[in-house]
Amino acid sequence: MSIQAINVRNQFRGKVKEIIRGDVVSEIDVETPWGIVTSVITTRSVEQLELAVGSEVVALVKSTEVSIAKL
């Protein structure tokens, strides 16, 4: 799957390897064929996306941030 509605050049498909939850923000490690991509997103987003270890996601890399989309 490729996210077409978002104008982001670098998209890395992978699986969530680890989630380090915090009260406000959480750290998400995504294992891709090119290595681990880490994103810091709100814990609310983790809950709304229902992310868990093993979830298939796309890491969307844009300049200074990495976004996560659940597949």
Protein Blocks (a to p, Z undefined) as FASTA:
>chain_A
ZZfkbccfbdcddddfbdcddfkbccdddddfkbccdddddfklmmmnopaehiacdddd
ehjaccdddZZ
